[in-house]
Amino acid sequence: MGLRGDAAIVGYVELPPERMNKATPAPFTLEQWAELSAAALADAGLPAELANGIVTSHLGESEIFVPSTIAEYLGIPARFAEIVDLGGASAAAMVWRAAAAIELGICDVVLCALPARYITPMSERKPRPLVDAMFFGSSSNQFGSPQAEFEIPYGNLGQNGPYGQVATRYGAVYGYDERAMAKLVVDQRVNANHTDGAIWRDTPLTVEDVLASPVIADPLHMLEIVMPCVGGAAVVIASAEVAKRARNRPVWIKGFGEHVPFKTLTYAADLLATPIREAADTAFAMTDLTRADMDMVSIYDCYTITVVLSLEDAGFCEKGKGMQFLADHDLTFRGDFPLNTAGGQLGFGQAGLAGGMHHVCDATRQIMGRAGDAQVADCNRAFVSGNGGILSEQTTLILEGD
């Protein structure tokens, strides 16, 4: 059961992220979708006429009929059109859905794009509405929403607080090593220092710097939390036949897993047992590969505690030993456990939902051998994770080169 591994990522584009307070004006989201897709196709060396599938997330200019709006604008006769709404897990989820559609013979080339440049044109006569996500941290305050009744009135909203709660719980159960957590940030910063386009490309970091940064949600420091920025990313996924004609080394999508058991952390059966456990097991079960076969891992890193729990629950280290694992291993691109080799979102930057696509691009770059100064030697296999909400939506991918 699962994928045969006959669909591959053959091209990608990832815009250098920009800080929000310095971001340049952007075209409409629809135009960004077109620009990203064209750039990814050019990277793959494939003509646009081959594209007959699209997978997207939200679109600023259309609340409904989003896939068809994009197909119309791009002039694509889509035989497969999908919208994915899994927060930071959307990118990985888009990739496996595209691969499945290709393996089913529905389409040949699928475009997956996540524009994330927010300063787009707007009209004084029809200003952009201020939606719940602006005020309640992606929570819904609509009448009838469980969050509106049971969460928001009690202050349980946003991301910093809930992730801080998880980190506090982790410390109470397993102990807490803040220097190991800081080391994670530092190792990823080394990777970012060697990656063109990273927000922190030219800014080295020490453990002491991380621990000296303000505590935002005890015990999480400011430098353990992603800095929102703007950007965008896209990938092109193609059939085996088309992949032979592409410019780059194909990155085959060998396995995937997805688990979405709740929306609000309040309803988690166990704060420290995350959905990535089932998602990772499902992905590896589709392949003949093991955790030890992975040459690098790209773990969604909105917060340091997310990485610790993901490494544990995905089976890369023993439960409760995640911080010791961080302390014992060199996580840089030249180390014994290469992790988030382009800097991750903590070092490269989190451009909205494109932050999830960063991890797909990170692994793709490595397997294609295009990571430049941050290239992992002889990199052929990678594990990728996506995380949405507060550890509530988890998607995983296993990628492999020829």
C-alpha positions in Angstrom: 0.0 0.0 0.0 1.3 3.5 -0.8 3.4 5.1 -3.5 5.5 3.2 -6.0 8.1 6.1 -6.0 7.4 6.8 -9.7 6.9 10.6 -9.3 9.8 13.0 -8.7 10.5 16.6 -7.9 12.4 17.8 -10.9 12.5 21.6 -10.3 12.1 24.1 -7.6 12.4 27.8 -6.7 12.7 29.4 -3.3 12.7 33.2 -3.1 15.2 34.8 -0.7 13.0 35.8 2.3 12.6 39.5 3.2 11.9 40.9 6.7 8.4 42.1 7.0 9.4 45.6 7.9 11.7 45.9 4.9 9.7 43.9 2.4 9.1 45.4 -1.1 5.6 45.7 -2.6 4.4 42.5 -4.2 2.1 41.7 -7.1 -1.3 40.0 -6.5 -1.0 36.6 -5.0 -2.3 35.2 -8.3 0.6 36.8 -10.1 3.0 35.5 -7.6 1.6 32.0 -8.2 2.3 32.4 -11.9 5.8 33.8 -11.4 6.8 31.0 -9.0 5.4 28.3 -11.3 7.2 29.7 -14.3 10.5 29.9 -12.4 10.2 26.3 -11.1 9.4 25.0 -14.6 12.4 26.9 -16.0 14.5 25.4 -13.3 13.3 21.9 -14.4 13.9 22.8 -18.0 10.4 21.8 -18.9 7.9 23.7 -21.1 4.8 25.1 -19.5 2.5 23.2 -21.9 3.3 20.0 -20.0 1.7 21.1 -16.8 -1.7 19.6 -16.3 -2.1 19.6 -12.5 -2.0 22.2 -9.7 -2.0 22.0 -6.0 -2.4 25.1 -4.0 -3.3 26.6 -0.6 -5.2 29.8 0.0 -5.3 32.7 -2.5 -5.7 36.3 -1.6 -7.9 37.2 -4.5 -10.3 34.3 -4.3 -12.0 32.7 -1.3 -13.7 30.0 -3.3 -12.9 28.0 -6.5 -9.2 28.6 -5.8 -7.7 25.8 -8.0 -9.9 26.7 -11.0 -9.0 30.4 -10.6 -5.3 29.5 -10.8 -5.8 27.1 -13.7 -7.7 29.8 -15.6 -5.1 32.5 -14.9 -2.2 30.2 -15.9 -4.0 28.8 -18.9 -3.5 25.2 -17.6 -6.0 22.5 -18.7 -5.8 20.9 -15.2 -6.7 17.3 -14.9 -5.9 17.4 -11.2 -6.7 20.5 -9.1 -6.5 20.5 -5.3 -6.4 22.9 -2.4 -4.7 22.0 0.8 -5.3 23.6 4.1 -2.9 22.1 6.7 -0.9 25.2 7.8 2.8 24.5 7.9 2.1 20.9 6.9 0.6 22.0 3.6 3.8 22.0 1.5 4.6 18.3 2.3 0.9 17.4 1.9 0.8 19.1 -1.5 3.9 17.1 -2.7 2.4 13.7 -1.8 -1.0 14.5 -3.3 0.7 15.5 -6.5 2.8 12.3 -6.6 -0.3 10.2 -6.0 -2.2 11.9 -8.8 0.7 11.3 -11.2 1.1 7.6 -10.2 -2.7 7.1 -10.8 -2.2 8.4 -14.3 -4.4 11.4 -13.8 -1.7 13.9 -14.8 1.9 14.2 -15.9 3.3 17.4 -14.4 2.0 19.1 -11.3 2.8 22.6 -10.0 2.8 23.2 -6.3 3.3 26.8 -5.2 3.1 28.8 -2.0 3.3 32.5 -2.5 4.1 34.4 0.7 4.6 38.1 -0.2 1.8 39.8 1.6 2.2 43.5 0.7 -0.1 43.2 -2.3 -2.3 45.8 -4.1 -5.5 46.7 -2.5 -8.3 49.2 -3.2 -9.7 51.9 -0.9 -13.1 51.1 -2.2 -12.7 47.4 -1.3 -10.1 47.1 1.4 -8.9 43.7 2.5 -11.0 42.4 5.4 -9.4 41.9 8.8 -10.0 38.2 9.4 -9.8 36.1 12.6 -6.3 35.0 11.8 -5.1 38.6 12.2 -6.5 38.8 15.8 -6.6 35.3 17.2 -3.5 33.6 15.9 -5.2 31.4 13.2 -8.0 30.5 15.6 -11.6 31.0 14.5 -13.8 33.4 16.5 -16.8 32.8 14.2 -20.1 32.1 15.9 -20.4 28.4 16.5 -16.7 27.7 16.5 -15.5 25.5 19.4 -12.5 27.8 19.7 -14.8 30.8 20.1 -16.6 29.1 22.9 -14.0 27.1 24.7 -10.5 28.6 23.9 -10.4 32.3 23.0 -12.3 33.6 26.0 -9.7 31.9 28.3 -6.7 33.3 26.5 -5.7 30.0 24.8 -4.8 31.4 21.4 -1.9 32.2 19.2 1.3 30.0 18.9 3.9 31.3 21.4 1.9 30.5 24.5 0.8 26.9 23.6 4.3 26.0 22.4 5.7 27.4 25.6 3.2 25.1 27.5 4.5 22.1 25.6 8.1 23.0 26.4 7.2 23.4 30.1 5.5 20.1 30.2 8.5 18.5 28.5 10.8 19.9 31.1 8.5 18.6 33.9 8.5 15.1 32.5 11.9 14.6 31.0 14.0 17.5 32.2 15.1 20.5 30.2 18.5 21.5 28.8 18.4 25.0 27.6 21.9 24.9 26.3 21.1 21.9 24.0 18.1 23.8 22.7 20.3 26.9 22.1 22.9 24.6 20.3 20.2 23.5 17.9 19.6 27.2 16.9 23.4 27.7 16.6 24.0 24.7 14.4 21.2 25.7 12.1 22.6 29.3 12.0 25.9 27.8 10.8 23.9 26.2 8.0 22.2 29.5 7.2 25.6 31.2 7.2 26.5 29.0 4.3 23.2 29.4 2.3 22.7 32.2 -0.2 19.5 34.1 0.5 19.1 33.2 4.1 17.8 36.0 6.4 20.7 35.2 8.8 23.3 34.6 6.0 25.8 37.1 7.4 25.0 36.9 11.1 26.9 34.2 13.2 25.4 33.1 16.5 26.6 31.6 19.8 24.8 29.6 22.5 25.2 32.6 24.8 23.5 34.8 22.3 20.5 32.6 22.2 20.2 32.3 26.0 20.7 36.1 26.3 17.7 36.8 24.0 14.4 37.7 25.7 12.2 34.9 27.0 9.0 35.1 24.9 7.0 32.2 26.3 8.8 30.5 29.2 11.1 28.6 28.6 11.4 29.6 24.9 13.7 32.5 24.1 13.2 34.9 21.2 15.9 33.2 19.0 14.2 29.8 19.5 11.1 31.1 17.7 10.8 31.8 13.9 11.0 35.3 12.7 8.1 35.8 10.2 9.1 37.2 6.8 7.8 37.2 3.3 8.9 35.2 0.3 7.6 32.2 -1.7 8.5 28.8 -3.0 7.3 26.2 -5.6 8.2 22.8 -6.8 7.5 20.9 -10.0 6.6 17.2 -9.7 6.6 15.0 -12.8 6.1 11.4 -13.9 9.0 9.1 -14.5 8.7 9.6 -18.3 8.8 13.4 -18.0 11.6 13.3 -15.4 13.9 11.7 -18.0 13.7 15.0 -20.0 14.2 17.3 -17.0 17.4 19.2 -16.4 18.0 18.1 -12.8 18.6 14.9 -11.0 15.1 13.6 -10.1 14.2 13.5 -6.5 11.8 10.5 -6.2 8.9 10.7 -3.7 9.2 7.3 -2.1 6.9 7.5 0.9 4.6 9.8 2.8 2.6 9.9 6.0 -0.1 12.2 7.4 -1.9 12.4 10.7 -4.3 15.1 11.7 -6.0 14.2 15.0 -7.1 17.6 16.3 -6.9 21.4 15.8 -6.4 22.8 19.3 -3.8 21.5 21.6 -6.4 21.3 24.4 -7.7 18.1 22.7 -4.4 16.3 22.4 -4.5 13.0 24.3 -0.9 13.7 25.4 0.9 17.0 24.9 4.2 15.2 24.3 2.9 12.5 21.8 2.8 14.3 18.5 1.0 13.2 15.3 4.4 12.8 13.5 4.7 9.4 15.1 2.0 7.8 12.9 3.0 10.0 9.9 6.6 8.8 10.0 5.8 5.2 10.6 3.4 5.3 7.6 6.1 6.9 5.4 8.8 4.4 6.2 6.4 1.5 5.8 5.9 2.5 2.2 9.6 2.0 1.5 12.5 -0.4 2.1 14.4 2.4 3.8 15.1 3.0 7.5 15.8 6.0 9.7 19.5 5.1 9.5 19.4 5.3 5.7 18.6 9.0 5.7 21.6 11.2 4.7 19.9 14.3 6.0 16.6 15.4 7.7 14.7 18.5 7.2 12.4 19.0 10.3 9.8 21.7 10.5 11.3 24.1 13.1 8.9 26.9 14.0 10.1 26.4 17.6 13.0 24.5 19.0 10.6 22.3 21.0 9.0 21.2 17.7 12.3 19.8 16.5 12.9 17.9 19.7 9.5 16.3 19.7 9.6 15.6 16.0 13.0 13.8 16.2 11.8 11.7 19.1 8.4 10.8 17.8 9.6 10.2 14.2 12.0 7.6 15.7 15.4 9.2 15.2 16.1 9.1 18.9 14.6 7.7 22.1 11.6 9.4 23.7 12.7 11.9 26.3 16.3 11.9 24.9 15.8 14.5 22.3 17.8 17.2 24.0 20.7 14.9 24.7 20.6 13.9 21.0 21.0 17.6 20.1 23.9 18.0 22.4 25.7 14.8 21.3 25.5 15.4 17.5 26.8 17.9 15.0 23.7 19.1 13.2 25.5 21.2 10.6 25.8 20.2 7.0 29.2 18.8 7.7 28.2 16.9 10.8 27.2 13.4 11.7 23.5 14.2 11.6 22.8 17.0 9.0 19.6 18.8 10.1 17.9 21.7 8.3 21.0 22.2 6.1 19.8 25.5 4.6 19.2 27.0 8.1 15.7 25.8 8.6 13.1 28.4 9.4 15.0 29.5 12.4 18.0 30.5 10.2 16.7 30.9 6.7 13.4 32.5 7.6 9.7 31.5 7.8 7.9 33.0 4.8 4.3 32.0 5.8 3.2 28.7 4.4 6.3 28.8 2.2 8.2 28.1 5.4 6.9 24.5 5.1 8.0 24.4 1.4 11.5 25.5 2.6 12.0 22.0 4.1 11.0 20.3 0.8 13.4 22.6 -1.1 16.1 22.0 1.5 16.0 18.3 0.9 15.6 18.7 -2.9 18.7 20.9 -3.1 20.8 18.4 -1.2 19.7 15.4 -3.2 20.2 17.3 -6.5 23.6 18.3 -5.3 22.9 22.0 -5.6 23.3 23.2 -2.0 26.6 25.0 -2.7 28.7 25.7 0.3 26.3 23.8 2.5 26.3 20.6 0.5 26.2 17.3 2.4 28.6 14.9 0.9 27.0 12.0 -1.0 23.5 13.0 -0.1 20.9 10.6 -1.7 18.1 10.2 0.8 16.2 12.6 3.0 13.3 12.7 5.5 11.1 15.8 5.5 8.4 16.9 7.9 5.7 19.5 7.9 3.8 20.8 11.0 0.6 22.7 11.1 -1.1 24.4 14.0 0.2 23.6 17.5 1.6 20.1 16.7 -1.8 19.2 15.4 -1.2 18.5 11.7 1.8 16.4 10.7 2.9 15.3 7.2 6.1 13.5 6.3 8.0 12.6 3.1 10.8 10.3 2.2 12.8 11.4 -0.8 15.5 9.6 -2.7 17.7 10.4 -5.7 18.6 8.0 -8.5 
